[in-house]
Amino acid sequence: MPIAASELILTSKNRIYHVNLRPEELAQTVITVGDPDRVPLVSRYFDEIEFKIAHRELITHTGYLNGKRLSVISTGMGTPNIDIVINELDALVNIDFETREVKSKPVSLDIIRLGTAGGLQADVPLGALAITDCAIGFDNLMCFYKQNITTEEQAIRSELINHFNPSLPCDPYVVSSEKSLVNDLQLDGVHGMTATCPGFYGPQNRVLRGSVVLENFLDQLSQFRYQQMPVVNFEMETSAIYGMAKLLGHRACSVSAVIANRQTGEFDPNMSENVDRMIQTVLEKITALKS
């Protein structure tokens, strides 16, 4: 059954609407970054760039590094953007744009997020790599999708709610990483849970002039453990990436450079250097993966 034009929106040049890509312009290994300016910081290490595509804040560079084809795409900030980007990346590989029908043989992408985050544990140093084994979504994106929730994900969610009971201002969801991709990358860093929030200030317990509902949210979250696994960092995209990837049959891994420590109040004076180090480290690991 063809997908209606109102649901799968293609331009006159047969490009999917928001990311502005054609299927041949996307690699099967995709790096996502929030900041559009970070796209060229990644692609400058490519040996060759085939395509440079831009639409709004969504910029994509596709090319080769050590013989491996890669795409890097900016998502902008927040889980609503992730809903758009991951759905459209999936459509590029799993929907025939000519017939508007889902292909019979699904394609799985490797989606690796390179982000920045605030550390939630005092012993996580600035510049460390936080590798998300499990994401806690304080946004509401995945509430609109049918989810296949594992026993462990449900257990983490239940223990989290009990930990805060009855004070959580929203209904969280939990999504695990694709362990095979995390294991394949073999990254050195701090493993644990990531809290994904729908904003940078109040939702992450930052107070400038607006008051917040739960004043000790940061402290309570930093104290939460599931089988000794802590919440390592705060950010704004990972739960949606993990949730949408799992829903659509892709592998996802989120890696963040810790640029602030919320317990000590420090901000990384060497942020640019540490982000670049993260990029180089992850690119080296990605190109070592079997195609």
Rosetta silent file (secondary structure, phi, psi, omega in degrees, C-alpha in Angstrom):
SEQUENCE: MPIAASELILTSKNRIYHVNLRPEELAQTVITVGDPDRVPLVSRYFDEIEFKIAHRELITHTGYLNGKRLSVISTGMGTPNIDIVINELDALVNIDFETREVKSKPVSLDIIRLGTAGGLQADVPLGALAITDCAIGFDNLMCFYKQNITTEEQAIRSELINHFNPSLPCDPYVVSSEKSLVNDLQLDGVHGMTATCPGFYGPQNRVLRGSVVLENFLDQLSQFRYQQMPVVNFEMETSAIYGMAKLLGHRACSVSAVIANRQTGEFDPNMSENVDRMIQTVLEKITALKS
SCORE:     score description
SCORE:     0.000 S_00000001
   1 L     0.000  120.036 -179.841    0.000    0.000    0.000 S_00000001
   2 L   -62.490  142.509  177.436    1.626    3.317   -1.044 S_00000001
   3 L   -81.479  131.579 -174.659    2.286    5.836    1.725 S_00000001
   4 L   -62.242  152.605 -179.680    0.296    9.037    1.199 S_00000001
   5 L   -61.348  -27.901  179.570    2.035   12.245    0.104 S_00000001
   6 L   -75.055  -18.461 -177.290    0.947   13.926    3.331 S_00000001
   7 L   -99.008  -46.835  174.560    2.780   11.280    5.408 S_00000001
   8 L  -105.296   98.214 -173.105    5.947   10.709    3.358 S_00000001
   9 L   -92.040  116.457  178.099    6.744   14.211    2.161 S_00000001
  10 E  -116.155  144.811  178.579    9.094   14.335   -0.822 S_00000001
  11 L   -79.877  175.952  178.815   10.266   17.423   -2.674 S_00000001
  12 L   -63.044  -20.062  178.050   10.034   17.926   -6.436 S_00000001
  13 L   -97.237   15.598  177.866   13.590   16.545   -6.625 S_00000001
  14 L    62.207   37.120  174.972   12.542   13.364   -4.799 S_00000001
  15 L  -104.838  142.197  176.798   14.314   14.342   -1.585 S_00000001
  16 E   -70.942  142.744 -157.357   12.784   13.604    1.790 S_00000001
  17 L   -58.796  -57.079 -169.348   11.546   16.879    3.189 S_00000001
  18 L   -78.159  -49.792 -178.207   13.431   17.852    6.345 S_00000001
  19 L   -78.934  -13.917  172.639   16.877   16.301    5.963 S_00000001
  20 L    62.689   37.828 -178.275   16.735   17.050    2.202 S_00000001
  21 L  -114.941  152.942  166.383   18.474   13.817    1.211 S_00000001
  22 L  -100.956  156.279 -175.217   18.073   11.236   -1.513 S_00000001
  23 H   -53.873  -38.602 -177.073   18.696    7.572   -0.623 S_00000001
  24 H   -71.680   -8.418 -178.357   22.041    7.382   -2.420 S_00000001
  25 H   -94.325    2.082 -178.583   23.384   10.290   -0.357 S_00000001
  26 L  -114.313  131.017  174.219   23.212    8.434    2.978 S_00000001
  27 L   -82.815  165.558 -179.902   25.775    5.927    4.251 S_00000001
  28 L   -80.730  -16.781  172.535   24.797    2.921    6.347 S_00000001
  29 E  -107.614  120.582 -172.796   26.929    4.224    9.236 S_00000001
  30 E  -122.597  128.371  173.029   25.595    7.562   10.479 S_00000001
  31 E  -101.104  127.670  175.799   27.121    9.925   13.026 S_00000001
  32 E  -108.115  139.334  174.467   24.684   12.385   14.577 S_00000001
  33 E  -132.220  151.410  179.712   25.710   15.658   16.195 S_00000001
  34 L   -76.493  -47.957 -172.582   23.470   18.344   17.633 S_00000001
  35 L   -81.054  122.664  176.832   25.389   21.427   16.493 S_00000001
  36 L   -56.280  -32.184  179.849   25.444   22.081   12.708 S_00000001
  37 L   -70.082  -13.953  179.432   28.929   23.585   13.124 S_00000001
  38 H   -83.253  -16.363  179.517   30.168   20.237   14.431 S_00000001
  39 H   -58.791  -52.867  178.431   29.450   18.489   11.107 S_00000001
  40 H   -67.138  -22.121  175.664   32.557   19.894    9.356 S_00000001
  41 H   -67.393  -27.707  175.217   34.586   19.228   12.514 S_00000001
  42 H   -84.309  -50.404 -172.489   33.844   15.550   11.903 S_00000001
  43 H   -70.314  -15.364  177.342   34.002   15.457    8.103 S_00000001
  44 L   -64.316  -17.407  177.368   37.363   17.269    7.963 S_00000001
  45 L   -89.277   -7.418  177.601   38.876   13.916    8.913 S_00000001
  46 L   -67.228  147.988  174.184   37.252   12.171    5.929 S_00000001
  47 L   -75.387  -29.271 -177.701   39.555   11.208    3.071 S_00000001
  48 E  -151.656  139.088  174.769   36.860   12.198    0.579 S_00000001
  49 E  -113.919  120.147 -179.956   33.510   14.001    0.817 S_00000001
  50 E   -82.907  -47.385 -172.256   30.892   12.963   -1.759 S_00000001
  51 E  -133.602  141.266  168.990   27.937   15.084   -0.690 S_00000001
  52 E  -128.967  112.607 -175.270   27.288   18.221    1.323 S_00000001
  53 E  -124.321  136.405  179.870   23.573   18.825    1.842 S_00000001
  54 E  -136.315  138.451  172.113   21.948   21.517    4.006 S_00000001
  55 E  -152.726  117.575 -174.617   18.364   22.349    4.959 S_00000001
  56 L    55.372 -131.313 -179.717   17.577   24.552    7.952 S_00000001
  57 L   -87.944    3.156 -176.207   19.736   23.343   10.869 S_00000001
  58 E   -96.195  106.492 -178.163   20.061   19.877    9.303 S_00000001
  59 E  -118.133  133.984  179.771   23.429   19.526    7.569 S_00000001
  60 E  -126.927  132.531  169.093   24.752   16.260    6.151 S_00000001
  61 E  -120.478  128.823  176.863   28.209   15.365    4.866 S_00000001
  62 E  -120.958  134.095 -178.912   28.744   11.917    3.353 S_00000001
  63 E  -167.213 -158.093 -175.962   32.143   10.570    2.422 S_00000001
  64 E  -126.921  142.432  171.318   34.852    7.997    3.045 S_00000001
  65 E  -137.136  120.772 -178.301   37.425    7.427    5.763 S_00000001
  66 L    51.454   39.005  176.905   39.871    4.543    5.441 S_00000001
  67 L    83.420   -4.884 -179.458   37.601    2.980    2.840 S_00000001
  68 E   -99.759  131.036 -179.965   34.476    3.113    5.032 S_00000001
  69 E   -82.814  129.757 -176.486   31.514    5.186    3.862 S_00000001
  70 E  -133.844  148.954  167.087   30.152    7.483    6.578 S_00000001
  71 E  -120.781  141.643  170.783   27.511   10.173    6.935 S_00000001
  72 E  -123.019  130.038 -175.836   27.519   12.843    9.621 S_00000001
  73 E  -133.690  138.180  174.338   24.298   14.774   10.177 S_00000001
  74 E   -85.714  144.101  179.700   23.312   17.548   12.563 S_00000001
  75 L  -108.969  -15.345 -166.219   20.022   17.135   14.387 S_00000001
  76 L    75.922 -174.384 -174.970   19.723   20.420   16.228 S_00000001
  77 L   -97.947  137.102  168.634   18.780   20.337   19.896 S_00000001
  78 L   103.599  155.677 -177.322   16.092   18.256   21.518 S_00000001
  79 H   -67.880  -30.302  176.204   14.062   15.080   21.106 S_00000001
  80 H   -59.228  -38.015  176.613   11.432   16.560   18.698 S_00000001
  81 H   -65.691  -36.784  179.507   14.219   17.009   16.137 S_00000001
  82 H   -63.152  -38.793  177.431   15.363   13.436   16.723 S_00000001
  83 H   -55.494  -44.025  179.919   11.857   12.183   15.883 S_00000001
  84 H   -67.972  -51.441 -172.092   12.138   13.888   12.496 S_00000001
  85 H   -65.190  -47.798 -176.552   15.722   12.927   11.717 S_00000001
  86 H   -67.780  -39.905  176.172   15.593    9.231   12.687 S_00000001
  87 H   -60.316  -40.852 -177.497   12.261    8.676   10.915 S_00000001
  88 H   -76.494  -33.685  173.477   13.618   10.265    7.741 S_00000001
  89 H   -62.848  -41.871  177.692   16.944    8.401    7.891 S_00000001
  90 H   -62.629  -42.852 -179.755   14.948    5.189    8.215 S_00000001
  91 H   -61.646  -35.988 -179.020   12.743    6.150    5.288 S_00000001
  92 H   -61.210  -31.308 -177.598   15.813    6.748    3.112 S_00000001
  93 H  -105.327  -16.134 -172.524   16.897    3.110    3.460 S_00000001
  94 H  -121.395    3.137  176.152   13.614    1.282    4.038 S_00000001
  95 E  -127.377  133.460  175.765   11.036    2.962    1.777 S_00000001
  96 E   -79.201  114.411 -175.829   11.065    2.948   -2.024 S_00000001
  97 L   -69.732  -20.593  179.499   10.594    6.594   -3.002 S_00000001
  98 L   -78.447  -45.714 -178.366    9.260    5.664   -6.448 S_00000001
  99 L   -92.541  -15.484 -176.353    6.494    3.334   -5.283 S_00000001
 100 L    63.122   29.424  179.393    6.118    4.885   -1.779 S_00000001
 101 E  -117.109  150.552  177.568    6.031    1.386   -0.333 S_00000001
 102 E   -68.082  134.295 -179.968    8.053   -0.179    2.467 S_00000001
 103 L   -68.229  151.123 -176.005   10.807   -2.409    1.113 S_00000001
 104 L   -73.130  -28.682 -178.326   10.484   -6.136    1.742 S_00000001
 105 L  -112.978  108.660 -176.158   14.009   -6.507    3.182 S_00000001
 106 L   -70.184  147.423  176.741   14.750   -4.014    6.021 S_00000001
 107 L  -108.319  134.488  178.669   18.104   -2.247    6.265 S_00000001
 108 L  -105.504  125.991  176.419   19.653   -1.554    9.668 S_00000001
 109 L   -90.799  151.784  164.453   21.728    1.583   10.162 S_00000001
 110 E   -97.433  119.307 -176.039   24.471    2.085   12.716 S_00000001
 111 E  -117.390  115.901 -177.092   23.705    5.424   14.393 S_00000001
 112 E  -118.605  115.943  178.263   26.384    6.886   16.655 S_00000001
 113 E   -86.056  131.215  171.175   25.684   10.102   18.515 S_00000001
 114 E  -113.663  105.955 -174.433   28.624   12.377   19.331 S_00000001
 115 E  -127.233 -174.890  171.351   27.378   14.882   21.873 S_00000001
 116 E  -122.802  155.115 -174.387   28.283   16.996   24.851 S_00000001
 117 E  -155.641  162.606  172.477   26.825   16.583   28.310 S_00000001
 118 E   -96.993  130.419  179.241   26.879   17.659   31.913 S_00000001
 119 E   -75.747  143.165 -179.106   28.283   15.133   34.369 S_00000001
 120 L  -106.080   -8.782 -179.660   26.110   14.116   37.316 S_00000001
 121 L  -113.121  134.880 -175.857   28.742   12.348   39.407 S_00000001
 122 L   -60.514  -26.814 -176.170   31.469   14.288   41.212 S_00000001
 123 L   -91.549    5.979  175.224   34.106   11.735   40.239 S_00000001
 124 L   -90.138  112.068 -173.771   33.479   12.013   36.475 S_00000001
 125 L   -74.243  153.590  173.215   36.257   14.301   35.211 S_00000001
 126 L   -60.700  137.740 -178.650   35.803   17.045   32.648 S_00000001
 127 L    91.165  -10.637  178.625   36.688   15.755   29.200 S_00000001
 128 L   -66.395  154.867  173.360   35.728   12.166   30.006 S_00000001
 129 E   -93.840  122.650  174.894   33.697   10.183   27.488 S_00000001
 130 E   -96.939  120.842 -178.526   30.286    9.152   28.805 S_00000001
 131 E  -109.324  119.899 -170.880   28.997    6.038   27.028 S_00000001
 132 E   -84.049  109.471  174.021   25.276    5.493   27.461 S_00000001
 133 E   -83.190  -24.170 -177.543   24.338    1.926   28.345 S_00000001
 134 E  -156.698  134.868 -179.617   20.796    2.980   29.158 S_00000001
 135 E  -110.876  135.864  174.155   18.848    6.207   28.593 S_00000001
 136 E  -103.902  118.054 -178.434   16.150    7.635   30.848 S_00000001
 137 E   -95.416  113.526  173.160   13.738    9.791   28.880 S_00000001
 138 L   -95.266    2.167  170.168   12.155   12.661   30.780 S_00000001
 139 L   -85.002 -178.350 -178.050   10.738   13.903   27.473 S_00000001
 140 L  -118.094   13.545 -172.084    7.474   12.413   26.181 S_00000001
 141 H   -57.615  -51.493 -172.853    8.419   11.381   22.623 S_00000001
 142 H   -72.935   -7.655  174.718    8.274    7.608   22.988 S_00000001
 143 H   -66.198  -17.836 -178.235    4.888    7.828   24.720 S_00000001
 144 H   -92.830   -1.627 -179.199    3.439    8.274   21.201 S_00000001
 145 L  -119.941  150.845  172.911    4.919    5.015   19.883 S_00000001
 146 L   -75.187  120.326 -175.315    4.258    1.357   20.659 S_00000001
 147 L  -109.612  146.695  172.486    7.349    0.202   22.490 S_00000001
 148 L   -99.378   91.756 -172.549    8.783   -3.250   23.089 S_00000001
 149 L   -88.397  127.108  179.694    9.914   -2.735   26.675 S_00000001
 150 L   -78.421  165.583  178.145   12.312   -5.290   28.121 S_00000001
 151 H   -60.403  -41.139 -179.783   12.091   -6.658   31.642 S_00000001
 152 H   -67.099  -42.619  178.596   15.236   -4.747   32.615 S_00000001
 153 H   -60.618  -41.398  177.908   13.959   -1.465   31.161 S_00000001
 154 H   -66.090  -37.690  179.450   10.715   -1.851   33.091 S_00000001
 155 H   -65.587  -42.056  178.484   12.655   -2.655   36.277 S_00000001
 156 H   -62.373  -45.054 -179.838   14.821    0.466   35.918 S_00000001
 157 H   -60.826  -45.057 -178.763   11.746    2.617   35.332 S_00000001
 158 H   -63.450  -43.622 -179.786    9.939    1.170   38.355 S_00000001
 159 H   -67.709  -35.097  177.247   12.931    1.631   40.656 S_00000001
 160 H   -64.021  -46.778  179.552   13.431    5.193   39.399 S_00000001
 161 H   -62.137  -42.059  177.852    9.799    6.104   40.101 S_00000001
 162 H   -64.421  -35.796  179.486   10.032    4.514   43.547 S_00000001
 163 H   -62.621  -40.269 -178.590   13.264    6.417   44.201 S_00000001
 164 H   -89.717  -18.287 -168.762   11.559    9.745   43.518 S_00000001
 165 L   -42.939  130.154   -0.108    8.094    8.800   44.748 S_00000001
 166 L  -105.973   31.043 -162.092    5.899   10.740   44.640 S_00000001
 167 L   -96.357   -3.348 -178.576    7.738   13.801   43.400 S_00000001
 168 L   -62.472  130.692 -177.948    8.676   13.191   39.728 S_00000001
 169 L   -82.013   -1.014 -179.721    7.122   15.954   37.600 S_00000001
 170 L  -150.370  171.477 -178.170    6.809   13.691   34.514 S_00000001
 171 L  -100.972  106.472 -174.652    6.423   10.054   33.492 S_00000001
 172 L   -79.936  160.125  168.991    9.842    8.709   32.406 S_00000001
 173 E  -127.049  163.279 -175.490   10.644    5.917   29.973 S_00000001
 174 E  -131.173  133.280  177.474   13.794    3.807   29.733 S_00000001
 175 E  -135.507  130.466  179.104   15.613    2.503   26.638 S_00000001
 176 E   -84.581  158.370  174.380   18.789    0.441   26.573 S_00000001
 177 L   -70.853  167.443  170.045   21.600    0.842   24.078 S_00000001
 178 L   -83.918  101.687 -170.829   22.194   -1.692   21.333 S_00000001
 179 H   -60.389  -30.818 -179.878   24.815   -3.671   23.216 S_00000001
 180 H   -63.763  -37.691  178.789   26.285   -5.255   20.096 S_00000001
 181 H   -72.204  -42.551  177.082   27.250   -1.818   18.730 S_00000001
 182 H   -58.401  -44.220  179.707   28.612   -0.636   22.094 S_00000001
 183 H   -67.067  -38.558  179.404   30.677   -3.809   22.319 S_00000001
 184 H   -63.253  -38.690 -176.810   31.878   -3.495   18.717 S_00000001
 185 H   -71.949  -30.987  176.727   33.115    0.066   19.273 S_00000001
 186 L    51.520   50.833 -178.880   35.103   -0.908   22.397 S_00000001
 187 L   -84.804  138.974  172.469   35.316    2.669   23.643 S_00000001
 188 L   -85.894  129.489  179.851   37.142    3.583   26.818 S_00000001
 189 L   174.486 -166.579 -179.546   35.047    5.835   29.004 S_00000001
 190 E   -98.647  114.031 -179.941   32.535    6.052   31.825 S_00000001
 191 E   -90.667  148.034  176.818   29.598    3.700   31.278 S_00000001
 192 E   165.977 -158.682  179.673   26.207    4.212   32.869 S_00000001
 193 E   -93.801  150.594  175.926   22.794    5.772   32.444 S_00000001
 194 E  -118.417  133.991  174.497   22.053    9.051   30.689 S_00000001
 195 E   -96.739  117.947  177.950   19.133   11.322   31.625 S_00000001
 196 E   -99.646  124.667 -174.744   17.612   12.951   28.556 S_00000001
 197 L  -116.228  153.367 -178.137   15.653   16.105   29.333 S_00000001
 198 L   -84.115   14.274  178.381   13.298   18.231   27.196 S_00000001
 199 L  -168.840  171.805 -174.994   15.209   21.421   28.005 S_00000001
 200 L   -97.998  -29.929 -174.031   18.503   22.834   29.251 S_00000001
 201 L   -97.366  -92.648 -176.957   17.443   24.953   32.219 S_00000001
 202 H   -52.962  -47.103 -179.792   14.487   23.906   34.369 S_00000001
 203 H   -62.769  -21.938  175.377   14.361   20.293   33.139 S_00000001
 204 H  -104.220   18.857  174.323   18.039   19.914   34.069 S_00000001
 205 L    65.259   27.228  171.337   17.467   21.663   37.405 S_00000001
 206 L   -90.588  134.516 -179.171   19.232   24.892   36.392 S_00000001
 207 L  -122.297  117.499  172.121   17.716   27.946   38.005 S_00000001
 208 L  -105.017  -73.792  175.365   18.341   31.449   36.669 S_00000001
 209 L  -121.732  -22.747  179.382   15.143   33.416   37.328 S_00000001
 210 L   -86.515  136.799  178.446   12.415   30.805   36.899 S_00000001
 211 L   -82.617  156.263 -178.154   11.634   28.519   39.845 S_00000001
 212 L  -114.834  158.940 -177.777   11.405   24.743   39.403 S_00000001
 213 L   -70.516  -44.383 -174.718    8.938   22.178   40.733 S_00000001
 214 L  -116.519   96.236 -171.597   11.514   19.776   42.151 S_00000001
 215 L   -68.139  -26.825 -178.598   14.383   21.747   43.661 S_00000001
 216 L  -104.907   24.236 -178.724   16.489   18.700   44.585 S_00000001
 217 H   -55.703  -46.450 -177.968   15.957   16.873   41.265 S_00000001
 218 H   -60.387  -47.762 -178.875   19.677   16.900   40.412 S_00000001
 219 H   -64.135  -43.196  179.984   20.731   15.476   43.770 S_00000001
 220 H   -64.507  -40.233 -179.856   18.063   12.785   43.770 S_00000001
 221 H   -67.105  -40.615 -179.260   18.916   11.741   40.217 S_00000001
 222 H   -66.468  -22.766 -179.846   22.649   11.600   40.956 S_00000001
 223 H   -87.591  -12.943 -177.327   21.932    9.293   43.908 S_00000001
 224 L   -71.254  137.663  175.536   19.844    6.831   41.884 S_00000001
 225 E  -135.330  144.036  167.877   21.437    3.453   41.096 S_00000001
 226 E  -121.606  111.812 -175.703   20.203    0.401   39.271 S_00000001
 227 L    47.970   48.351  178.176   22.326   -2.616   40.246 S_00000001
 228 L    73.708   -0.162  178.875   25.163   -0.191   41.065 S_00000001
 229 E   -84.837  120.892 -177.098   24.836    1.551   37.650 S_00000001
 230 E   -90.180  167.218  167.756   24.703    5.352   38.144 S_00000001
 231 E   -85.271  111.133 -171.411   23.203    8.150   36.085 S_00000001
 232 E   -83.707  -37.007 -170.970   26.400    9.566   34.594 S_00000001
 233 E  -151.770  161.939  173.652   25.171   12.560   32.603 S_00000001
 234 E  -106.956  140.941  167.150   22.405   14.947   31.524 S_00000001
 235 E  -164.243 -162.649 -168.504   21.672   15.863   27.893 S_00000001
 236 L  -131.942   12.205 -177.400   18.780   16.347   25.441 S_00000001
 237 L  -135.251  -27.013 -164.518   18.765   13.718   22.664 S_00000001
 238 H   -62.179  -42.253 -177.283   19.891   10.199   23.596 S_00000001
 239 H   -59.432  -37.857  179.927   16.635    8.650   24.863 S_00000001
 240 H   -71.080  -38.998  177.116   14.902    9.548   21.599 S_00000001
 241 H   -62.316  -47.042  179.980   17.779    8.203   19.483 S_00000001
 242 H   -65.277  -43.010 -178.211   17.750    4.928   21.390 S_00000001
 243 H   -64.606  -46.887 -179.023   13.967    4.699   21.389 S_00000001
 244 H   -70.189  -38.039  178.348   13.507    5.439   17.681 S_00000001
 245 H   -62.515  -46.032  179.226   16.444    3.238   16.657 S_00000001
 246 H   -62.215  -42.992 -179.463   15.065    0.311   18.640 S_00000001
 247 H   -60.138  -39.258 -172.046   11.570    0.873   17.241 S_00000001
 248 H  -100.904    1.827  174.051   12.787    0.903   13.628 S_00000001
 249 L    85.702   29.977  177.667   15.403   -1.830   13.854 S_00000001
 250 L  -110.362  162.728  176.096   18.641    0.166   13.875 S_00000001
 251 E   -98.516  134.545 -178.860   21.686   -0.040   16.157 S_00000001
 252 E  -134.825  144.949  174.765   22.450    3.076   18.221 S_00000001
 253 E  -142.994  136.620 -179.829   25.185    4.173   20.596 S_00000001
 254 E  -114.881  127.564  178.710   25.535    7.546   22.309 S_00000001
 255 E  -125.197  130.429 -178.674   28.910    8.993   23.287 S_00000001
 256 E  -129.900  137.429  169.207   29.235   12.371   25.016 S_00000001
 257 E   -81.171  126.593  179.908   32.171   14.510   26.022 S_00000001
 258 E   -79.512  111.020 -174.925   31.556   15.682   29.582 S_00000001
 259 E  -107.275   -4.404  176.376   31.975   19.456   29.401 S_00000001
 260 E  -148.588  151.979  173.335   30.495   20.394   32.790 S_00000001
 261 E  -119.641  113.540 -174.000   30.217   18.792   36.198 S_00000001
 262 L   -72.787  -20.147  178.521   26.945   19.647   37.888 S_00000001
 263 L   -80.620  -40.173 -177.536   28.134   18.476   41.301 S_00000001
 264 L   -93.593  -13.696 -179.455   31.335   20.526   41.396 S_00000001
 265 L    78.428   14.948 -177.498   30.039   23.466   39.338 S_00000001
 266 E   -89.841  150.993  171.932   32.946   23.253   36.872 S_00000001
 267 E  -125.831  140.226 -171.224   32.859   23.944   33.122 S_00000001
 268 L   -71.746  113.305  177.326   35.511   22.537   30.788 S_00000001
 269 L   -72.535  -14.818 -179.969   37.966   25.268   29.663 S_00000001
 270 L  -110.075   34.965 -175.019   39.321   22.796   27.087 S_00000001
 271 H   -56.088  -48.220 -176.452   35.941   21.877   25.618 S_00000001
 272 H   -59.795  -42.990 -179.576   36.964   22.292   21.957 S_00000001
 273 H   -66.771  -39.110 -177.941   40.049   20.128   22.363 S_00000001
 274 H   -74.041  -34.056  174.260   38.146   17.418   24.231 S_00000001
 275 H   -65.142  -41.941  178.474   35.299   17.357   21.696 S_00000001
 276 H   -63.940  -38.842  177.844   37.866   16.997   18.925 S_00000001
 277 H   -63.109  -40.790  176.067   39.542   14.178   20.821 S_00000001
 278 H   -60.127  -46.313 -179.126   36.164   12.439   21.094 S_00000001
 279 H   -58.552  -49.380 -178.179   35.590   12.814   17.352 S_00000001
 280 H   -63.964  -41.529 -179.288   38.985   11.361   16.456 S_00000001
 281 H   -62.642  -46.052 -176.981   38.662    8.510   18.954 S_00000001
 282 H   -71.750  -38.138  176.652   35.215    7.449   17.762 S_00000001
 283 H   -60.097  -40.332  178.229   36.105    7.766   14.069 S_00000001
 284 H   -61.547  -41.730  179.615   39.048    5.447   14.638 S_00000001
 285 H   -69.485  -38.844 -179.182   36.753    2.903   16.298 S_00000001
 286 H   -64.305  -44.443 -177.578   34.071    3.218   13.598 S_00000001
 287 H   -70.098  -15.932  176.320   36.491    2.634   10.736 S_00000001
 288 H   -83.058  -12.906  179.557   37.760   -0.483   12.498 S_00000001
 289 L   -70.025  148.240  174.457   34.256   -2.007   12.390 S_00000001
 290 L   -69.442  140.644 -179.110   33.508   -4.633    9.776 S_00000001
 291 L   -69.199    0.000    0.000   31.393   -3.239    6.956 S_00000001
